[in-house]
Amino acid sequence: MAGTVFGVYVAQNYNVPNIRKLADTGILMAKHIEENYRKPKKKTDRDD
């Protein structure tokens, strides 16, 4: 309960960054980098 009260106090009185928005931006950047730099899949011509 004390942690909740402290968290509300800090959120109201200090400029705390939005962690969810920051995490979403990081995930979006990671996906973009992965799509651009992924090695192409090897294509095999065998029909087994």
mmCIF entry with sequence, helices, sheets and N, C-alpha, C, O atoms, coordinates in Angstrom:
data_MODEL
# 
_entry.id   MODEL 
# 
_entity.id                         1 
_entity.type                       polymer 
_entity.pdbx_number_of_molecules   1 
# 
_entity_poly.entity_id                      1 
_entity_poly.type                           'polypeptide(L)' 
_entity_poly.nstd_linkage                   no 
_entity_poly.nstd_monomer                   no 
_entity_poly.pdbx_seq_one_letter_code       MAGTVFGVYVAQNYNVPNIRKLADTGILMAKHIEENYRKPKKKTDRDD 
_entity_poly.pdbx_seq_one_letter_code_can   MAGTVFGVYVAQNYNVPNIRKLADTGILMAKHIEENYRKPKKKTDRDD 
_entity_poly.pdbx_strand_id                 A 
# 
loop_
_entity_poly_seq.entity_id 
_entity_poly_seq.num 
_entity_poly_seq.mon_id 
_entity_poly_seq.hetero 
1 1  MET n 
1 2  ALA n 
1 3  GLY n 
1 4  THR n 
1 5  VAL n 
1 6  PHE n 
1 7  GLY n 
1 8  VAL n 
1 9  TYR n 
1 10 VAL n 
1 11 ALA n 
1 12 GLN n 
1 13 ASN n 
1 14 TYR n 
1 15 ASN n 
1 16 VAL n 
1 17 PRO n 
1 18 ASN n 
1 19 ILE n 
1 20 ARG n 
1 21 LYS n 
1 22 LEU n 
1 23 ALA n 
1 24 ASP n 
1 25 THR n 
1 26 GLY n 
1 27 ILE n 
1 28 LEU n 
1 29 MET n 
1 30 ALA n 
1 31 LYS n 
1 32 HIS n 
1 33 ILE n 
1 34 GLU n 
1 35 GLU n 
1 36 ASN n 
1 37 TYR n 
1 38 ARG n 
1 39 LYS n 
1 40 PRO n 
1 41 LYS n 
1 42 LYS n 
1 43 LYS n 
1 44 THR n 
1 45 ASP n 
1 46 ARG n 
1 47 ASP n 
1 48 ASP n 
# 
_struct_asym.id          A 
_struct_asym.entity_id   1 
# 
loop_
_struct_conf.conf_type_id 
_struct_conf.id 
_struct_conf.pdbx_PDB_helix_id 
_struct_conf.beg_label_comp_id 
_struct_conf.beg_label_asym_id 
_struct_conf.beg_label_seq_id 
_struct_conf.pdbx_beg_PDB_ins_code 
_struct_conf.end_label_comp_id 
_struct_conf.end_label_asym_id 
_struct_conf.end_label_seq_id 
_struct_conf.pdbx_end_PDB_ins_code 
_struct_conf.beg_auth_comp_id 
_struct_conf.beg_auth_asym_id 
_struct_conf.beg_auth_seq_id 
_struct_conf.end_auth_comp_id 
_struct_conf.end_auth_asym_id 
_struct_conf.end_auth_seq_id 
_struct_conf.pdbx_PDB_helix_class 
_struct_conf.details 
_struct_conf.pdbx_PDB_helix_length 
HELX_P HELX_P1 AA1 ALA A 2  ? ASN A 13 ? ALA A 2  ASN A 13 1 ? 12 
HELX_P HELX_P2 AA2 ILE A 19 ? TYR A 37 ? ILE A 19 TYR A 37 1 ? 19 
# 
_struct_conf_type.id          HELX_P 
_struct_conf_type.criteria    ? 
_struct_conf_type.reference   ? 
# 
loop_
_atom_site.group_PDB 
_atom_site.id 
_atom_site.type_symbol 
_atom_site.label_atom_id 
_atom_site.label_alt_id 
_atom_site.label_comp_id 
_atom_site.label_asym_id 
_atom_site.label_entity_id 
_atom_site.label_seq_id 
_atom_site.pdbx_PDB_ins_code 
_atom_site.Cartn_x 
_atom_site.Cartn_y 
_atom_site.Cartn_z 
_atom_site.occupancy 
_atom_site.B_iso_or_equiv 
_atom_site.pdbx_formal_charge 
_atom_site.auth_seq_id 
_atom_site.auth_comp_id 
_atom_site.auth_asym_id 
_atom_site.auth_atom_id 
_atom_site.pdbx_PDB_model_num 
ATOM 1   N N  . MET A 1 1  ? 0.824  -1.178  0.000   1.00 0.00 ? 1  MET A N  1 
ATOM 2   C CA . MET A 1 1  ? 0.000  0.000   0.000   1.00 0.00 ? 1  MET A CA 1 
ATOM 3   C C  . MET A 1 1  ? 0.878  1.256   0.000   1.00 0.00 ? 1  MET A C  1 
ATOM 4   O O  . MET A 1 1  ? 0.561  2.245   -0.660  1.00 0.00 ? 1  MET A O  1 
ATOM 5   N N  . ALA A 1 2  ? 1.963  1.202   0.735   1.00 0.00 ? 2  ALA A N  1 
ATOM 6   C CA . ALA A 1 2  ? 2.869  2.347   0.770   1.00 0.00 ? 2  ALA A CA 1 
ATOM 7   C C  . ALA A 1 2  ? 3.507  2.574   -0.604  1.00 0.00 ? 2  ALA A C  1 
ATOM 8   O O  . ALA A 1 2  ? 3.730  3.718   -1.001  1.00 0.00 ? 2  ALA A O  1 
ATOM 9   N N  . GLY A 1 3  ? 3.799  1.496   -1.328  1.00 0.00 ? 3  GLY A N  1 
ATOM 10  C CA . GLY A 1 3  ? 4.371  1.615   -2.657  1.00 0.00 ? 3  GLY A CA 1 
ATOM 11  C C  . GLY A 1 3  ? 3.419  2.294   -3.627  1.00 0.00 ? 3  GLY A C  1 
ATOM 12  O O  . GLY A 1 3  ? 3.848  3.090   -4.462  1.00 0.00 ? 3  GLY A O  1 
ATOM 13  N N  . THR A 1 4  ? 2.146  1.992   -3.526  1.00 0.00 ? 4  THR A N  1 
ATOM 14  C CA . THR A 1 4  ? 1.146  2.616   -4.382  1.00 0.00 ? 4  THR A CA 1 
ATOM 15  C C  . THR A 1 4  ? 1.048  4.112   -4.100  1.00 0.00 ? 4  THR A C  1 
ATOM 16  O O  . THR A 1 4  ? 1.010  4.926   -5.023  1.00 0.00 ? 4  THR A O  1 
ATOM 17  N N  . VAL A 1 5  ? 1.009  4.461   -2.830  1.00 0.00 ? 5  VAL A N  1 
ATOM 18  C CA . VAL A 1 5  ? 0.940  5.870   -2.447  1.00 0.00 ? 5  VAL A CA 1 
ATOM 19  C C  . VAL A 1 5  ? 2.182  6.610   -2.929  1.00 0.00 ? 5  VAL A C  1 
ATOM 20  O O  . VAL A 1 5  ? 2.076  7.718   -3.456  1.00 0.00 ? 5  VAL A O  1 
ATOM 21  N N  . PHE A 1 6  ? 3.346  6.015   -2.756  1.00 0.00 ? 6  PHE A N  1 
ATOM 22  C CA . PHE A 1 6  ? 4.588  6.632   -3.211  1.00 0.00 ? 6  PHE A CA 1 
ATOM 23  C C  . PHE A 1 6  ? 4.589  6.795   -4.730  1.00 0.00 ? 6  PHE A C  1 
ATOM 24  O O  . PHE A 1 6  ? 5.006  7.836   -5.238  1.00 0.00 ? 6  PHE A O  1 
ATOM 25  N N  . GLY A 1 7  ? 4.129  5.784   -5.456  1.00 0.00 ? 7  GLY A N  1 
ATOM 26  C CA . GLY A 1 7  ? 4.069  5.846   -6.909  1.00 0.00 ? 7  GLY A CA 1 
ATOM 27  C C  . GLY A 1 7  ? 3.136  6.945   -7.397  1.00 0.00 ? 7  GLY A C  1 
ATOM 28  O O  . GLY A 1 7  ? 3.462  7.645   -8.356  1.00 0.00 ? 7  GLY A O  1 
ATOM 29  N N  . VAL A 1 8  ? 1.995  7.108   -6.762  1.00 0.00 ? 8  VAL A N  1 
ATOM 30  C CA . VAL A 1 8  ? 1.059  8.170   -7.138  1.00 0.00 ? 8  VAL A CA 1 
ATOM 31  C C  . VAL A 1 8  ? 1.683  9.529   -6.871  1.00 0.00 ? 8  VAL A C  1 
ATOM 32  O O  . VAL A 1 8  ? 1.566  10.438  -7.692  1.00 0.00 ? 8  VAL A O  1 
ATOM 33  N N  . TYR A 1 9  ? 2.343  9.675   -5.736  1.00 0.00 ? 9  TYR A N  1 
ATOM 34  C CA . TYR A 1 9  ? 3.001  10.939  -5.395  1.00 0.00 ? 9  TYR A CA 1 
ATOM 35  C C  . TYR A 1 9  ? 4.069  11.301  -6.421  1.00 0.00 ? 9  TYR A C  1 
ATOM 36  O O  . TYR A 1 9  ? 4.126  12.440  -6.885  1.00 0.00 ? 9  TYR A O  1 
ATOM 37  N N  . VAL A 1 10 ? 4.912  10.339  -6.775  1.00 0.00 ? 10 VAL A N  1 
ATOM 38  C CA . VAL A 1 10 ? 5.987  10.589  -7.739  1.00 0.00 ? 10 VAL A CA 1 
ATOM 39  C C  . VAL A 1 10 ? 5.408  10.922  -9.108  1.00 0.00 ? 10 VAL A C  1 
ATOM 40  O O  . VAL A 1 10 ? 5.893  11.836  -9.775  1.00 0.00 ? 10 VAL A O  1 
ATOM 41  N N  . ALA A 1 11 ? 4.379  10.196  -9.538  1.00 0.00 ? 11 ALA A N  1 
ATOM 42  C CA . ALA A 1 11 ? 3.779  10.423  -10.853 1.00 0.00 ? 11 ALA A CA 1 
ATOM 43  C C  . ALA A 1 11 ? 3.143  11.809  -10.951 1.00 0.00 ? 11 ALA A C  1 
ATOM 44  O O  . ALA A 1 11 ? 3.155  12.424  -12.017 1.00 0.00 ? 11 ALA A O  1 
ATOM 45  N N  . GLN A 1 12 ? 2.593  12.294  -9.855  1.00 0.00 ? 12 GLN A N  1 
ATOM 46  C CA . GLN A 1 12 ? 1.933  13.592  -9.879  1.00 0.00 ? 12 GLN A CA 1 
ATOM 47  C C  . GLN A 1 12 ? 2.909  14.754  -9.771  1.00 0.00 ? 12 GLN A C  1 
ATOM 48  O O  . GLN A 1 12 ? 2.640  15.836  -10.294 1.00 0.00 ? 12 GLN A O  1 
ATOM 49  N N  . ASN A 1 13 ? 4.038  14.549  -9.100  1.00 0.00 ? 13 ASN A N  1 
ATOM 50  C CA . ASN A 1 13 ? 4.915  15.673  -8.796  1.00 0.00 ? 13 ASN A CA 1 
ATOM 51  C C  . ASN A 1 13 ? 6.202  15.718  -9.609  1.00 0.00 ? 13 ASN A C  1 
ATOM 52  O O  . ASN A 1 13 ? 6.933  16.706  -9.544  1.00 0.00 ? 13 ASN A O  1 
ATOM 53  N N  . TYR A 1 14 ? 6.492  14.675  -10.368 1.00 0.00 ? 14 TYR A N  1 
ATOM 54  C CA . TYR A 1 14 ? 7.725  14.638  -11.143 1.00 0.00 ? 14 TYR A CA 1 
ATOM 55  C C  . TYR A 1 14 ? 7.421  14.238  -12.582 1.00 0.00 ? 14 TYR A C  1 
ATOM 56  O O  . TYR A 1 14 ? 6.385  13.633  -12.861 1.00 0.00 ? 14 TYR A O  1 
ATOM 57  N N  . ASN A 1 15 ? 8.315  14.574  -13.476 1.00 0.00 ? 15 ASN A N  1 
ATOM 58  C CA . ASN A 1 15 ? 8.151  14.246  -14.890 1.00 0.00 ? 15 ASN A CA 1 
ATOM 59  C C  . ASN A 1 15 ? 8.653  12.821  -15.120 1.00 0.00 ? 15 ASN A C  1 
ATOM 60  O O  . ASN A 1 15 ? 9.828  12.612  -15.422 1.00 0.00 ? 15 ASN A O  1 
ATOM 61  N N  . VAL A 1 16 ? 7.770  11.856  -14.978 1.00 0.00 ? 16 VAL A N  1 
ATOM 62  C CA . VAL A 1 16 ? 8.106  10.443  -15.115 1.00 0.00 ? 16 VAL A CA 1 
ATOM 63  C C  . VAL A 1 16 ? 7.766  10.011  -16.542 1.00 0.00 ? 16 VAL A C  1 
ATOM 64  O O  . VAL A 1 16 ? 6.647  10.250  -16.995 1.00 0.00 ? 16 VAL A O  1 
ATOM 65  N N  . PRO A 1 17 ? 8.704  9.378   -17.269 1.00 0.00 ? 17 PRO A N  1 
ATOM 66  C CA . PRO A 1 17 ? 8.397  8.964   -18.644 1.00 0.00 ? 17 PRO A CA 1 
ATOM 67  C C  . PRO A 1 17 ? 7.370  7.835   -18.671 1.00 0.00 ? 17 PRO A C  1 
ATOM 68  O O  . PRO A 1 17 ? 7.256  7.053   -17.727 1.00 0.00 ? 17 PRO A O  1 
ATOM 69  N N  . ASN A 1 18 ? 6.634  7.771   -19.765 1.00 0.00 ? 18 ASN A N  1 
ATOM 70  C CA . ASN A 1 18 ? 5.638  6.721   -19.959 1.00 0.00 ? 18 ASN A CA 1 
ATOM 71  C C  . ASN A 1 18 ? 6.375  5.456   -20.404 1.00 0.00 ? 18 ASN A C  1 
ATOM 72  O O  . ASN A 1 18 ? 6.840  5.376   -21.541 1.00 0.00 ? 18 ASN A O  1 
ATOM 73  N N  . ILE A 1 19 ? 6.479  4.486   -19.528 1.00 0.00 ? 19 ILE A N  1 
ATOM 74  C CA . ILE A 1 19 ? 7.254  3.271   -19.786 1.00 0.00 ? 19 ILE A CA 1 
ATOM 75  C C  . ILE A 1 19 ? 6.624  2.448   -20.905 1.00 0.00 ? 19 ILE A C  1 
ATOM 76  O O  . ILE A 1 19 ? 7.347  1.878   -21.722 1.00 0.00 ? 19 ILE A O  1 
ATOM 77  N N  . ARG A 1 20 ? 5.322  2.374   -20.962 1.00 0.00 ? 20 ARG A N  1 
ATOM 78  C CA . ARG A 1 20 ? 4.657  1.583   -21.998 1.00 0.00 ? 20 ARG A CA 1 
ATOM 79  C C  . ARG A 1 20 ? 4.962  2.159   -23.381 1.00 0.00 ? 20 ARG A C  1 
ATOM 80  O O  . ARG A 1 20 ? 5.257  1.407   -24.310 1.00 0.00 ? 20 ARG A O  1 
ATOM 81  N N  . LYS A 1 21 ? 4.895  3.478   -23.525 1.00 0.00 ? 21 LYS A N  1 
ATOM 82  C CA . LYS A 1 21 ? 5.190  4.115   -24.811 1.00 0.00 ? 21 LYS A CA 1 
ATOM 83  C C  . LYS A 1 21 ? 6.652  3.895   -25.189 1.00 0.00 ? 21 LYS A C  1 
ATOM 84  O O  . LYS A 1 21 ? 6.963  3.638   -26.352 1.00 0.00 ? 21 LYS A O  1 
ATOM 85  N N  . LEU A 1 22 ? 7.534  3.993   -24.221 1.00 0.00 ? 22 LEU A N  1 
ATOM 86  C CA . LEU A 1 22 ? 8.956  3.772   -24.459 1.00 0.00 ? 22 LEU A CA 1 
ATOM 87  C C  . LEU A 1 22 ? 9.218  2.329   -24.899 1.00 0.00 ? 22 LEU A C  1 
ATOM 88  O O  . LEU A 1 22 ? 10.003 2.095   -25.818 1.00 0.00 ? 22 LEU A O  1 
ATOM 89  N N  . ALA A 1 23 ? 8.570  1.370   -24.253 1.00 0.00 ? 23 ALA A N  1 
ATOM 90  C CA . ALA A 1 23 ? 8.736  -0.041  -24.605 1.00 0.00 ? 23 ALA A CA 1 
ATOM 91  C C  . ALA A 1 23 ? 8.169  -0.332  -25.994 1.00 0.00 ? 23 ALA A C  1 
ATOM 92  O O  . ALA A 1 23 ? 8.776  -1.068  -26.772 1.00 0.00 ? 23 ALA A O  1 
ATOM 93  N N  . ASP A 1 24 ? 7.004  0.244   -26.305 1.00 0.00 ? 24 ASP A N  1 
ATOM 94  C CA . ASP A 1 24 ? 6.408  0.040   -27.631 1.00 0.00 ? 24 ASP A CA 1 
ATOM 95  C C  . ASP A 1 24 ? 7.310  0.585   -28.736 1.00 0.00 ? 24 ASP A C  1 
ATOM 96  O O  . ASP A 1 24 ? 7.443  -0.027  -29.796 1.00 0.00 ? 24 ASP A O  1 
ATOM 97  N N  . THR A 1 25 ? 7.922  1.730   -28.485 1.00 0.00 ? 25 THR A N  1 
ATOM 98  C CA . THR A 1 25 ? 8.841  2.311   -29.465 1.00 0.00 ? 25 THR A CA 1 
ATOM 99  C C  . THR A 1 25 ? 10.050 1.405   -29.656 1.00 0.00 ? 25 THR A C  1 
ATOM 100 O O  . THR A 1 25 ? 10.493 1.199   -30.786 1.00 0.00 ? 25 THR A O  1 
ATOM 101 N N  . GLY A 1 26 ? 10.589 0.860   -28.571 1.00 0.00 ? 26 GLY A N  1 
ATOM 102 C CA . GLY A 1 26 ? 11.729 -0.045  -28.661 1.00 0.00 ? 26 GLY A CA 1 
ATOM 103 C C  . GLY A 1 26 ? 11.402 -1.315  -29.428 1.00 0.00 ? 26 GLY A C  1 
ATOM 104 O O  . GLY A 1 26 ? 12.213 -1.783  -30.227 1.00 0.00 ? 26 GLY A O  1 
ATOM 105 N N  . ILE A 1 27 ? 10.234 -1.870  -29.198 1.00 0.00 ? 27 ILE A N  1 
ATOM 106 C CA . ILE A 1 27 ? 9.812  -3.089  -29.903 1.00 0.00 ? 27 ILE A CA 1 
ATOM 107 C C  . ILE A 1 27 ? 9.624  -2.803  -31.388 1.00 0.00 ? 27 ILE A C  1 
ATOM 108 O O  . ILE A 1 27 ? 10.006 -3.613  -32.232 1.00 0.00 ? 27 ILE A O  1 
ATOM 109 N N  . LEU A 1 28 ? 9.036  -1.655  -31.706 1.00 0.00 ? 28 LEU A N  1 
ATOM 110 C CA . LEU A 1 28 ? 8.839  -1.278  -33.098 1.00 0.00 ? 28 LEU A CA 1 
ATOM 111 C C  . LEU A 1 28 ? 10.179 -1.114  -33.812 1.00 0.00 ? 28 LEU A C  1 
ATOM 112 O O  . LEU A 1 28 ? 10.329 -1.560  -34.950 1.00 0.00 ? 28 LEU A O  1 
ATOM 113 N N  . MET A 1 29 ? 11.143 -0.486  -33.166 1.00 0.00 ? 29 MET A N  1 
ATOM 114 C CA . MET A 1 29 ? 12.466 -0.310  -33.766 1.00 0.00 ? 29 MET A CA 1 
ATOM 115 C C  . MET A 1 29 ? 13.160 -1.655  -33.951 1.00 0.00 ? 29 MET A C  1 
ATOM 116 O O  . MET A 1 29 ? 13.816 -1.875  -34.970 1.00 0.00 ? 29 MET A O  1 
ATOM 117 N N  . ALA A 1 30 ? 13.024 -2.559  -32.979 1.00 0.00 ? 30 ALA A N  1 
ATOM 118 C CA . ALA A 1 30 ? 13.643 -3.876  -33.083 1.00 0.00 ? 30 ALA A CA 1 
ATOM 119 C C  . ALA A 1 30 ? 13.042 -4.671  -34.247 1.00 0.00 ? 30 ALA A C  1 
ATOM 120 O O  . ALA A 1 30 ? 13.775 -5.347  -34.969 1.00 0.00 ? 30 ALA A O  1 
ATOM 121 N N  . LYS A 1 31 ? 11.742 -4.600  -34.435 1.00 0.00 ? 31 LYS A N  1 
ATOM 122 C CA . LYS A 1 31 ? 11.100 -5.294  -35.549 1.00 0.00 ? 31 LYS A CA 1 
ATOM 123 C C  . LYS A 1 31 ? 11.575 -4.729  -36.885 1.00 0.00 ? 31 LYS A C  1 
ATOM 124 O O  . LYS A 1 31 ? 11.823 -5.477  -37.830 1.00 0.00 ? 31 LYS A O  1 
ATOM 125 N N  . HIS A 1 32 ? 11.698 -3.416  -36.956 1.00 0.00 ? 32 HIS A N  1 
ATOM 126 C CA . HIS A 1 32 ? 12.160 -2.772  -38.190 1.00 0.00 ? 32 HIS A CA 1 
ATOM 127 C C  . HIS A 1 32 ? 13.582 -3.215  -38.537 1.00 0.00 ? 32 HIS A C  1 
ATOM 128 O O  . HIS A 1 32 ? 13.875 -3.535  -39.689 1.00 0.00 ? 32 HIS A O  1 
ATOM 129 N N  . ILE A 1 33 ? 14.450 -3.230  -37.544 1.00 0.00 ? 33 ILE A N  1 
ATOM 130 C CA . ILE A 1 33 ? 15.840 -3.659  -37.767 1.00 0.00 ? 33 ILE A CA 1 
ATOM 131 C C  . ILE A 1 33 ? 15.888 -5.122  -38.170 1.00 0.00 ? 33 ILE A C  1 
ATOM 132 O O  . ILE A 1 33 ? 16.647 -5.494  -39.065 1.00 0.00 ? 33 ILE A O  1 
ATOM 133 N N  . GLU A 1 34 ? 15.088 -5.954  -37.522 1.00 0.00 ? 34 GLU A N  1 
ATOM 134 C CA . GLU A 1 34 ? 15.074 -7.377  -37.852 1.00 0.00 ? 34 GLU A CA 1 
ATOM 135 C C  . GLU A 1 34 ? 14.608 -7.613  -39.288 1.00 0.00 ? 34 GLU A C  1 
ATOM 136 O O  . GLU A 1 34 ? 15.194 -8.435  -39.994 1.00 0.00 ? 34 GLU A O  1 
ATOM 137 N N  . GLU A 1 35 ? 13.581 -6.917  -39.727 1.00 0.00 ? 35 GLU A N  1 
ATOM 138 C CA . GLU A 1 35 ? 13.080 -7.096  -41.084 1.00 0.00 ? 35 GLU A CA 1 
ATOM 139 C C  . GLU A 1 35 ? 14.095 -6.639  -42.125 1.00 0.00 ? 35 GLU A C  1 
ATOM 140 O O  . GLU A 1 35 ? 14.204 -7.247  -43.189 1.00 0.00 ? 35 GLU A O  1 
ATOM 141 N N  . ASN A 1 36 ? 14.835 -5.580  -41.832 1.00 0.00 ? 36 ASN A N  1 
ATOM 142 C CA . ASN A 1 36 ? 15.787 -5.049  -42.808 1.00 0.00 ? 36 ASN A CA 1 
ATOM 143 C C  . ASN A 1 36 ? 17.090 -5.835  -42.876 1.00 0.00 ? 36 ASN A C  1 
ATOM 144 O O  . ASN A 1 36 ? 17.695 -5.907  -43.946 1.00 0.00 ? 36 ASN A O  1 
ATOM 145 N N  . TYR A 1 37 ? 17.533 -6.413  -41.796 1.00 0.00 ? 37 TYR A N  1 
ATOM 146 C CA . TYR A 1 37 ? 18.846 -7.054  -41.759 1.00 0.00 ? 37 TYR A CA 1 
ATOM 147 C C  . TYR A 1 37 ? 18.795 -8.567  -41.623 1.00 0.00 ? 37 TYR A C  1 
ATOM 148 O O  . TYR A 1 37 ? 19.830 -9.190  -41.387 1.00 0.00 ? 37 TYR A O  1 
ATOM 149 N N  . ARG A 1 38 ? 17.626 -9.177  -41.763 1.00 0.00 ? 38 ARG A N  1 
ATOM 150 C CA . ARG A 1 38 ? 17.503 -10.629 -41.666 1.00 0.00 ? 38 ARG A CA 1 
ATOM 151 C C  . ARG A 1 38 ? 18.134 -11.272 -42.887 1.00 0.00 ? 38 ARG A C  1 
ATOM 152 O O  . ARG A 1 38 ? 17.997 -10.774 -44.005 1.00 0.00 ? 38 ARG A O  1 
ATOM 153 N N  . LYS A 1 39 ? 18.824 -12.375 -42.670 1.00 0.00 ? 39 LYS A N  1 
ATOM 154 C CA . LYS A 1 39 ? 19.410 -13.106 -43.788 1.00 0.00 ? 39 LYS A CA 1 
ATOM 155 C C  . LYS A 1 39 ? 18.291 -13.729 -44.613 1.00 0.00 ? 39 LYS A C  1 
ATOM 156 O O  . LYS A 1 39 ? 17.310 -14.217 -44.052 1.00 0.00 ? 39 LYS A O  1 
ATOM 157 N N  . PRO A 1 40 ? 18.425 -13.720 -45.930 1.00 0.00 ? 40 PRO A N  1 
ATOM 158 C CA . PRO A 1 40 ? 17.387 -14.353 -46.757 1.00 0.00 ? 40 PRO A CA 1 
ATOM 159 C C  . PRO A 1 40 ? 17.390 -15.865 -46.555 1.00 0.00 ? 40 PRO A C  1 
ATOM 160 O O  . PRO A 1 40 ? 18.434 -16.472 -46.316 1.00 0.00 ? 40 PRO A O  1 
ATOM 161 N N  . LYS A 1 41 ? 16.209 -16.457 -46.656 1.00 0.00 ? 41 LYS A N  1 
ATOM 162 C CA . LYS A 1 41 ? 16.103 -17.904 -46.506 1.00 0.00 ? 41 LYS A CA 1 
ATOM 163 C C  . LYS A 1 41 ? 16.725 -18.585 -47.709 1.00 0.00 ? 41 LYS A C  1 
ATOM 164 O O  . LYS A 1 41 ? 16.628 -18.104 -48.838 1.00 0.00 ? 41 LYS A O  1 
ATOM 165 N N  . LYS A 1 42 ? 17.369 -19.718 -47.444 1.00 0.00 ? 42 LYS A N  1 
ATOM 166 C CA . LYS A 1 42 ? 17.967 -20.482 -48.537 1.00 0.00 ? 42 LYS A CA 1 
ATOM 167 C C  . LYS A 1 42 ? 16.861 -21.208 -49.298 1.00 0.00 ? 42 LYS A C  1 
ATOM 168 O O  . LYS A 1 42 ? 15.984 -21.834 -48.702 1.00 0.00 ? 42 LYS A O  1 
ATOM 169 N N  . LYS A 1 43 ? 16.918 -21.115 -50.607 1.00 0.00 ? 43 LYS A N  1 
ATOM 170 C CA . LYS A 1 43 ? 15.924 -21.800 -51.430 1.00 0.00 ? 43 LYS A CA 1 
ATOM 171 C C  . LYS A 1 43 ? 16.561 -23.080 -51.967 1.00 0.00 ? 43 LYS A C  1 
ATOM 172 O O  . LYS A 1 43 ? 17.656 -23.053 -52.528 1.00 0.00 ? 43 LYS A O  1 
ATOM 173 N N  . THR A 1 44 ? 15.876 -24.175 -51.792 1.00 0.00 ? 44 THR A N  1 
ATOM 174 C CA . THR A 1 44 ? 16.349 -25.443 -52.330 1.00 0.00 ? 44 THR A CA 1 
ATOM 175 C C  . THR A 1 44 ? 15.476 -25.811 -53.520 1.00 0.00 ? 44 THR A C  1 
ATOM 176 O O  . THR A 1 44 ? 14.271 -25.558 -53.529 1.00 0.00 ? 44 THR A O  1 
ATOM 177 N N  . ASP A 1 45 ? 16.098 -26.404 -54.512 1.00 0.00 ? 45 ASP A N  1 
ATOM 178 C CA . ASP A 1 45 ? 15.388 -26.769 -55.732 1.00 0.00 ? 45 ASP A CA 1 
ATOM 179 C C  . ASP A 1 45 ? 14.930 -28.215 -55.723 1.00 0.00 ? 45 ASP A C  1 
ATOM 180 O O  . ASP A 1 45 ? 14.412 -28.706 -56.726 1.00 0.00 ? 45 ASP A O  1 
ATOM 181 N N  . ARG A 1 46 ? 15.110 -28.902 -54.610 1.00 0.00 ? 46 ARG A N  1 
ATOM 182 C CA . ARG A 1 46 ? 14.724 -30.317 -54.544 1.00 0.00 ? 46 ARG A CA 1 
ATOM 183 C C  . ARG A 1 46 ? 13.248 -30.424 -54.229 1.00 0.00 ? 46 ARG A C  1 
ATOM 184 O O  . ARG A 1 46 ? 12.724 -29.653 -53.426 1.00 0.00 ? 46 ARG A O  1 
ATOM 185 N N  . ASP A 1 47 ? 12.573 -31.377 -54.858 1.00 0.00 ? 47 ASP A N  1 
ATOM 186 C CA . ASP A 1 47 ? 11.177 -31.654 -54.606 1.00 0.00 ? 47 ASP A CA 1 
ATOM 187 C C  . ASP A 1 47 ? 11.056 -33.062 -54.033 1.00 0.00 ? 47 ASP A C  1 
ATOM 188 O O  . ASP A 1 47 ? 10.640 -33.982 -54.737 1.00 0.00 ? 47 ASP A O  1 
ATOM 189 N N  . ASP A 1 48 ? 11.412 -33.237 -52.775 1.00 0.00 ? 48 ASP A N  1 
ATOM 190 C CA . ASP A 1 48 ? 11.373 -34.559 -52.142 1.00 0.00 ? 48 ASP A CA 1 
ATOM 191 C C  . ASP A 1 48 ? 10.018 -34.817 -51.547 1.00 0.00 ? 48 ASP A C  1 
ATOM 192 O O  . ASP A 1 48 ? 9.790  -35.880 -50.969 1.00 0.00 ? 48 ASP A O  1 
# 
